[in-house]
Amino acid sequence: MAEKQVRAPAEFRPPKWEAQENLPTEAALEPARSTDGAKRLAIGGKGSYVIGRVETADILLAHSSISRHHCAAVHHMDGRVYVIE
């Protein structure tokens, strides 16, 4: 039987509007529900964070409902944070 090949997830490319300076150090996301007890996900200090269930994600959430590269939290130059699926 042929071995099933698993395609690697696409690499996240931050949008052009991603903030590169004056980033908040204390920013966090608060999940609406959490099965592993996570209360806050720290997202301060760099322009974007990939959230997923693979080791290459910045924030690892090991749950079957989370895709390998589930989403990204991106700091906008104007101070807002966007979650991109």
C-alpha positions as CSV (number, residue, x, y, z in Angstrom):
1,M,0.0,0.0,0.0
2,A,1.3,3.5,-0.9
3,E,2.3,5.7,2.0
4,K,0.0,8.7,2.4
5,Q,1.9,12.0,2.0
6,V,0.9,14.9,4.3
7,R,1.3,18.3,2.7
8,A,3.1,20.8,4.8
9,P,1.0,23.8,5.8
10,A,1.6,27.0,3.9
11,E,4.0,29.4,5.6
12,F,2.4,32.5,7.1
13,R,3.4,35.7,5.4
14,P,2.6,38.8,7.5
15,P,0.7,41.5,5.7
16,K,2.4,44.7,4.7
17,W,0.6,46.6,7.4
18,E,2.1,44.5,10.2
19,A,3.6,46.7,13.0
20,Q,7.4,46.5,13.2
21,E,8.0,49.0,16.0
22,N,6.2,50.4,19.1
23,L,4.8,47.0,19.8
24,P,2.9,46.4,23.1
25,T,4.7,44.2,25.5
26,E,1.6,43.1,27.6
27,A,-0.9,42.3,24.8
28,A,-2.9,39.0,25.1
29,L,-5.8,37.1,23.7
30,E,-8.4,35.6,26.0
31,P,-10.0,32.4,24.5
32,A,-13.8,32.2,24.8
33,R,-13.4,28.5,25.7
34,S,-10.4,26.5,26.7
35,T,-10.1,22.7,27.2
36,D,-6.5,22.9,28.5
37,G,-7.0,25.7,31.0
38,A,-5.4,28.4,29.0
39,K,-6.7,31.8,30.3
40,R,-4.5,34.2,28.3
41,L,-2.3,33.9,25.2
42,A,0.5,36.4,25.3
43,I,0.9,38.2,22.0
44,G,3.1,41.2,22.9
45,G,6.6,41.9,21.7
46,K,6.5,41.0,18.0
47,G,4.4,41.9,15.0
48,S,2.5,38.6,14.5
49,Y,2.0,35.2,16.2
50,V,0.9,32.0,14.4
51,I,-1.5,29.9,16.5
52,G,-1.9,26.2,15.8
53,R,-1.2,22.7,16.8
54,V,2.2,22.1,15.2
55,E,5.6,22.8,16.7
56,T,6.3,25.6,14.3
57,A,3.4,27.7,15.6
58,D,4.3,30.5,18.0
59,I,1.5,29.6,20.3
60,L,0.9,25.8,20.4
61,L,-2.7,24.6,21.2
62,A,-2.8,20.8,21.2
63,H,-6.4,20.1,20.6
64,S,-8.1,18.2,17.7
65,S,-10.4,21.2,17.0
66,I,-7.4,23.4,16.2
67,S,-5.8,23.1,12.7
68,R,-2.1,22.9,12.2
69,H,-1.8,26.6,11.4
70,H,-5.2,27.8,12.8
71,C,-4.8,31.6,12.6
72,A,-2.5,34.4,13.2
73,A,-2.7,37.4,15.5
74,V,-1.2,40.5,13.7
75,H,-0.5,43.9,15.3
76,H,-1.5,46.7,12.9
77,M,0.6,49.8,12.6
78,D,-2.3,51.8,14.1
79,G,-2.4,49.8,17.3
80,R,-5.2,47.4,16.6
81,V,-4.8,43.6,16.6
82,Y,-6.3,41.4,13.9
83,V,-6.9,37.7,14.0
84,I,-6.5,36.3,10.5
85,E,-7.7,32.8,9.6
